[in-house]
Amino acid sequence: MPTQSPDKMATELLHLHDELAANNSNTDARKKKKAQHALNRLNFLEAVMETVPVGVVMADADGQIVYGNSHVEKMVGHKVILSDDVTSYGEWISYHADGRRVESHEYPLARVIEGNQDHAEIDVHYQRGDGTRFWLRIIGEPVLNGDGERIGATVALIDIDEERRLREAQNILIAELNHRVKNAFSVVKSIVSQSLRKMSIHRNIRETIDQRLNAYATAHSKLVGTTWDRAGIEEVANDVLEPIGGGRIKTSGPATELPSRQALSLSMAFYELATNAVKYGALSVPDGIVKLTWEQHDTPEGSTLELHWVESGGPAAEKPSETGFGSFITGRALEAETGGKIDTIFGSGGYEWHLTMLQQMEEQAPQ
């Protein structure tokens, strides 16, 4: 017998249940033989269902639960409840994350059968037969006959208790790491500030260094507070640029994520570009604006990402006689981190900065 999908097996199981109900009441020998054949197929399919590593529950078109495999009983700690209809699913006791009891109509079986949904899913805190609880994911889809008509629904029950515990532990670790990173940056700022003060360094220079450390700490904290391994360009740009540009830096581009190291480097480059625009460029005058855009292109080498920083409405841009820390961050340092190429234009209309790089899908180990 060829391998069948769970949906097809569920369809056949429900069909066989109906066939057996119709034929078992008939005394004709041919009908009895047909019923026996259907019973054999039913037993075979139910045996297959027992090999599926998740709980499976099925209901007919009226919502009556007609089948549940042994994995269901192992998970929930009680016999499969053959609820009469969709209004009786409350017999399966579970709770939402906020402690509310899950009502019958909220279960995926009810939403598929009564609400005609093609897919329904819910995570519940299920109460086992012994009173203990665990997190359970319930995924439901309709069962269709050969004519595409709904003859019932089936749900898969998946134990996600360990997944939830790991996620909570991860959130705690991220919060602790974020707290320690903030403390570390505070200590670094204090050491740098005191050292520069003792060296009689000009206050403006001390403030510039302090602001750069703040920008780096903010970007780092943002990454730690999310998925850590990746960050979206738009989110990184807006977090850095909004406090500096006050809405005069317009950003646009497709939803694009980068590995965290590249995103962190870009955030520092955005900070340097914005502060430079405030001091010397478009944002140093009332009518100046900046546009930061990015776009993706598919090439034989891979997906290429281009970023464009274009200033307008401000003074003409003049190439500095010597480069400083900001130029290093927006130039050689960023090229080394992204493997990209940076072009700058010092024109009469304003400063332009362009970065072209291959978009990395995964975080690369430091060289």
C-alpha positions as CSV (number, residue, x, y, z in Angstrom):
1,M,0.0,0.0,0.0
2,P,1.5,3.4,-0.9
3,T,2.3,5.9,1.8
4,Q,-0.6,8.2,2.5
5,S,-0.6,11.7,4.1
6,P,-2.3,12.1,7.5
7,D,-5.1,14.1,5.9
8,K,-5.8,11.3,3.4
9,M,-5.7,8.6,6.2
10,A,-8.1,10.7,8.3
11,T,-10.5,11.0,5.3
12,E,-10.4,7.3,4.8
13,L,-10.8,6.5,8.5
14,L,-14.0,8.7,8.7
15,H,-15.3,7.2,5.5
16,L,-14.7,3.7,6.8
17,H,-16.5,4.5,10.0
18,D,-19.6,5.5,8.0
19,E,-19.3,2.5,5.7
20,L,-19.1,0.1,8.7
21,A,-22.1,1.7,10.3
22,A,-24.1,1.3,7.1
23,N,-23.1,-2.3,6.3
24,N,-23.0,-3.9,9.8
25,S,-26.8,-3.6,10.0
26,N,-27.3,-5.4,6.7
27,T,-27.6,-9.2,6.8
28,D,-26.7,-9.7,3.1
29,A,-23.5,-11.9,2.8
30,R,-22.0,-9.6,0.2
31,K,-22.5,-6.6,2.4
32,K,-21.0,-8.4,5.3
33,K,-17.9,-9.3,3.3
34,K,-17.6,-5.7,2.2
35,A,-18.0,-4.6,5.9
36,Q,-15.2,-7.1,6.9
37,H,-12.9,-5.7,4.2
38,A,-13.6,-2.1,5.4
39,L,-12.9,-3.3,9.0
40,N,-9.6,-4.7,8.0
41,R,-8.6,-1.5,6.2
42,L,-9.8,0.5,9.3
43,N,-7.6,-1.6,11.5
44,F,-4.6,-1.1,9.2
45,L,-5.0,2.6,9.1
46,E,-5.5,2.9,12.9
47,A,-2.2,0.9,13.2
48,V,-0.5,3.4,11.0
49,M,-1.9,6.3,13.1
50,E,-0.3,4.7,16.1
51,T,3.1,5.1,14.5
52,V,2.6,8.9,14.1
53,P,4.7,10.6,16.9
54,V,2.0,13.0,17.9
55,G,-1.5,12.8,19.3
56,V,-4.3,12.6,16.7
57,V,-8.0,13.2,17.3
58,M,-10.7,13.1,14.7
59,A,-14.3,14.3,14.6
60,D,-17.1,13.7,12.1
61,A,-19.1,16.5,10.3
62,D,-21.4,16.9,13.3
63,G,-18.4,17.4,15.6
64,Q,-18.6,14.1,17.4
65,I,-15.1,12.8,18.3
66,V,-14.8,9.3,16.8
67,Y,-11.1,8.6,17.1
68,G,-8.0,9.3,19.1
69,N,-4.7,7.4,19.0
70,S,-2.8,6.2,22.1
71,H,-0.4,9.1,22.0
72,V,-3.3,11.3,23.1
73,E,-3.9,9.2,26.2
74,K,-0.2,9.2,27.0
75,M,0.0,13.0,26.9
76,V,-3.2,14.0,28.6
77,G,-3.2,11.2,31.2
78,H,-6.8,10.1,30.6
79,K,-8.9,8.2,28.1
80,V,-9.9,9.9,24.8
81,I,-13.1,11.8,25.5
82,L,-15.6,11.0,22.7
83,S,-17.4,14.4,23.0
84,D,-20.8,14.4,21.3
85,D,-20.5,17.6,19.4
86,V,-18.6,21.0,19.2
87,T,-20.4,22.3,22.3
88,S,-18.9,19.5,24.4
89,Y,-15.2,20.1,23.8
90,G,-15.0,21.9,27.2
91,E,-14.8,18.4,28.6
92,W,-11.1,18.6,27.6
93,I,-9.9,20.9,30.4
94,S,-7.3,23.4,29.5
95,Y,-6.4,27.1,30.2
96,H,-5.0,30.1,28.3
97,A,-1.7,31.7,29.4
98,D,-3.7,34.3,31.4
99,G,-5.5,31.5,33.4
100,R,-8.8,31.6,31.6
101,R,-10.5,28.3,30.9
102,V,-10.5,27.4,27.2
103,E,-14.1,27.3,26.0
104,S,-15.5,24.7,23.6
105,H,-15.7,27.0,20.6
106,E,-12.0,28.0,21.0
107,Y,-10.7,24.6,20.2
108,P,-9.4,24.0,16.7
109,L,-11.9,21.2,16.0
110,A,-14.8,23.6,16.7
111,R,-13.2,26.4,14.6
112,V,-12.7,24.0,11.7
113,I,-16.1,22.3,11.8
114,E,-18.3,25.1,13.0
115,G,-16.3,28.1,11.8
116,N,-15.3,26.5,8.5
117,Q,-11.7,27.5,9.0
118,D,-9.1,25.8,6.8
119,H,-6.5,25.9,9.6
120,A,-6.8,26.5,13.3
121,E,-4.1,26.5,16.0
122,I,-3.9,27.2,19.7
123,D,-1.4,26.7,22.6
124,V,-3.1,25.7,25.8
125,H,-2.1,24.8,29.4
126,Y,-3.7,21.4,29.5
127,Q,-4.8,19.7,32.7
128,R,-3.9,16.1,32.8
129,G,-6.0,13.4,34.4
130,D,-3.9,13.6,37.6
131,G,-4.4,17.4,37.9
132,T,-1.0,18.4,36.7
133,R,-0.7,20.7,33.7
134,F,1.6,21.0,30.6
135,W,1.7,23.1,27.5
136,L,0.0,21.6,24.5
137,R,-0.2,22.8,20.9
138,I,-3.4,21.8,19.0
139,I,-3.4,22.1,15.2
140,G,-6.6,21.4,13.3
141,E,-7.5,21.1,9.6
142,P,-10.6,19.8,7.8
143,V,-11.0,16.3,6.4
144,L,-12.4,16.3,2.8
145,N,-14.0,13.6,0.7
146,G,-13.3,13.0,-3.0
147,D,-15.7,15.8,-3.9
148,G,-14.0,18.3,-1.7
149,E,-16.8,18.3,0.9
150,R,-16.0,18.5,4.6
151,I,-16.8,15.3,6.3
152,G,-15.1,16.2,9.6
153,A,-11.9,17.5,11.0
154,T,-8.7,16.2,12.6
155,V,-6.3,17.8,15.1
156,A,-2.7,17.0,16.0
157,L,-1.7,17.4,19.6
158,I,2.0,18.3,20.3
159,D,3.6,18.5,23.7
160,I,5.5,21.8,23.8
161,D,6.1,21.9,27.5
162,E,9.9,21.6,27.1
163,E,9.9,24.2,24.3
164,R,8.1,26.7,26.6
165,R,10.5,26.1,29.5
166,L,13.5,26.6,27.2
167,R,12.0,29.8,25.8
168,E,11.4,31.2,29.3
169,A,15.0,30.2,30.4
170,Q,16.3,31.9,27.3
171,N,14.4,35.1,28.0
172,I,15.8,35.1,31.6
173,L,19.3,34.7,30.2
174,I,18.9,37.4,27.6
175,A,17.6,39.8,30.3
176,E,20.6,39.0,32.6
177,L,23.0,39.4,29.7
178,N,21.4,42.7,28.7
179,H,21.7,43.9,32.3
180,R,25.4,42.9,32.5
181,V,26.2,44.5,29.2
182,K,24.7,47.8,30.3
183,N,26.7,47.6,33.5
184,A,29.9,46.9,31.6
185,F,29.3,49.9,29.3
186,S,28.7,52.1,32.3
187,V,32.0,51.0,33.8
188,V,33.8,51.6,30.5
189,K,32.3,55.1,30.2
190,S,33.3,55.9,33.8
191,I,36.8,54.8,33.2
192,V,37.2,56.7,29.9
193,S,35.6,59.8,31.3
194,Q,37.8,59.9,34.4
195,S,41.0,59.1,32.4
196,L,40.3,61.9,29.8
197,R,39.4,64.4,32.6
198,K,42.8,63.7,34.3
199,M,44.5,64.2,30.9
200,S,42.8,67.6,30.6
201,I,41.1,66.6,27.3
202,H,38.7,69.2,25.9
203,R,35.1,68.6,27.2
204,N,33.7,68.4,23.6
205,I,36.0,65.5,22.8
206,R,35.0,63.8,26.1
207,E,31.3,64.2,25.2
208,T,31.8,62.9,21.7
209,I,33.4,59.7,23.0
210,D,30.7,59.4,25.6
211,Q,28.0,59.7,22.9
212,R,29.7,57.1,20.7
213,L,29.8,54.7,23.6
214,N,26.1,55.4,24.3
215,A,25.3,54.7,20.6
216,Y,27.2,51.4,20.7
217,A,25.6,50.4,24.0
218,T,22.1,51.1,22.7
219,A,22.6,49.1,19.5
220,H,24.1,46.2,21.4
221,S,21.2,46.3,23.9
222,K,18.7,46.3,21.0
223,L,20.3,43.2,19.5
224,V,20.5,41.3,22.8
225,G,16.9,42.1,23.4
226,T,15.7,40.5,20.2
227,T,16.7,37.3,18.5
228,W,20.4,38.3,18.9
229,D,21.6,36.5,15.8
230,R,19.8,38.8,13.3
231,A,18.3,42.3,13.1
232,G,16.3,44.3,10.6
233,I,17.9,47.3,8.8
234,E,14.9,49.5,9.2
235,E,14.6,48.9,13.0
236,V,18.4,49.4,13.5
237,A,18.4,52.6,11.4
238,N,15.3,54.1,13.1
239,D,16.6,53.4,16.6
240,V,19.8,55.2,15.9
241,L,18.6,58.0,13.6
242,E,15.3,59.1,15.0
243,P,16.9,60.7,18.2
244,I,19.5,62.5,16.1
245,G,17.5,63.5,13.0
246,G,14.2,64.2,14.6
247,G,12.2,63.0,11.6
248,R,14.4,64.7,9.0
249,I,16.1,61.5,8.1
250,K,13.8,59.5,5.8
251,T,14.3,55.7,5.6
252,S,12.9,53.3,3.0
253,G,13.6,49.9,1.7
254,P,12.4,46.2,1.7
255,A,12.3,44.2,4.9
256,T,15.9,43.0,5.2
257,E,17.7,41.3,8.1
258,L,21.4,41.1,8.6
259,P,23.6,39.0,11.0
260,S,24.1,40.8,14.3
261,R,27.7,41.7,13.8
262,Q,26.9,43.5,10.5
263,A,23.8,45.1,12.0
264,L,25.9,46.4,14.9
265,S,28.6,47.8,12.5
266,L,25.8,49.5,10.4
267,S,24.3,51.0,13.5
268,M,27.6,52.7,14.4
269,A,28.0,53.9,10.8
270,F,24.5,55.4,10.8
271,Y,25.4,57.2,14.1
272,E,28.5,58.7,12.6
273,L,26.8,59.7,9.3
274,A,24.0,61.4,11.2
275,T,26.1,63.3,13.7
276,N,28.3,64.4,10.8
277,A,25.2,65.6,9.0
278,V,24.2,67.6,12.1
279,K,27.6,69.2,12.5
280,Y,28.6,69.9,8.9
281,G,26.0,68.6,6.4
282,A,22.3,68.8,5.5
283,L,21.0,68.7,9.1
284,S,23.1,71.7,10.1
285,V,20.5,73.9,8.3
286,P,16.7,74.1,8.8
287,D,15.7,72.9,5.4
288,G,18.2,70.1,4.9
289,I,17.1,66.5,4.7
290,V,18.7,63.1,4.5
291,K,17.4,60.0,2.6
292,L,18.6,56.5,3.7
293,T,17.4,53.9,1.2
294,W,18.4,50.3,0.6
295,E,17.6,47.7,-2.1
296,Q,18.4,44.1,-2.9
297,H,19.5,42.5,-6.2
298,D,20.1,38.9,-7.1
299,T,23.4,38.2,-8.8
300,P,25.3,35.0,-9.8
301,E,27.4,35.5,-6.6
302,G,24.4,35.8,-4.4
303,S,22.0,38.5,-3.0
304,T,23.5,41.9,-3.2
305,L,22.5,44.7,-0.7
306,E,23.0,48.3,-1.6
307,L,22.5,51.2,0.9
308,H,22.4,54.8,-0.1
309,W,22.8,57.8,2.3
310,V,22.0,61.0,0.3
311,E,22.0,64.5,1.8
312,S,20.3,67.5,0.2
313,G,19.2,71.0,1.0
314,G,22.4,71.7,3.0
315,P,25.8,73.2,2.3
316,A,28.1,71.8,-0.3
317,A,30.1,68.8,0.9
318,E,33.9,69.3,1.1
319,K,36.3,66.4,1.4
320,P,38.2,66.7,4.7
321,S,41.9,67.2,4.6
322,E,42.4,64.4,7.1
323,T,40.2,61.5,8.2
324,G,39.1,60.8,11.7
325,F,37.4,58.1,13.7
326,G,34.0,58.7,12.1
327,S,35.5,58.2,8.6
328,F,37.2,55.0,9.7
329,I,33.9,53.6,11.1
330,T,31.9,54.5,7.9
331,G,34.7,53.4,5.6
332,R,37.4,50.9,6.1
333,A,36.0,49.3,9.3
334,L,32.6,48.8,7.7
335,E,34.1,47.4,4.5
336,A,36.1,44.9,6.6
337,E,33.0,43.8,8.6
338,T,30.6,43.5,5.6
339,G,33.1,42.5,2.9
340,G,31.5,45.4,0.9
341,K,32.6,48.4,-1.1
342,I,31.9,52.0,0.0
343,D,31.8,55.0,-2.4
344,T,31.5,58.6,-1.1
345,I,30.6,61.7,-3.1
346,F,31.5,65.2,-1.9
347,G,29.2,67.3,-4.2
348,S,27.7,70.7,-4.4
349,G,24.3,69.3,-3.6
350,G,25.5,67.5,-0.4
351,Y,27.3,64.5,0.9
352,E,26.5,61.0,-0.5
353,W,27.6,57.6,0.9
354,H,26.9,54.3,-0.9
355,L,27.6,50.8,0.4
356,T,27.4,47.6,-1.8
357,M,27.8,44.3,-0.1
358,L,26.8,40.6,-0.4
359,Q,24.0,39.8,2.0
360,Q,25.0,37.1,4.5
361,M,22.3,34.7,5.5
362,E,24.2,33.5,8.6
363,E,26.5,34.9,11.2
364,Q,30.1,34.4,10.2
365,A,32.7,33.6,12.8
366,P,35.3,36.3,13.5
367,Q,38.5,35.9,11.6
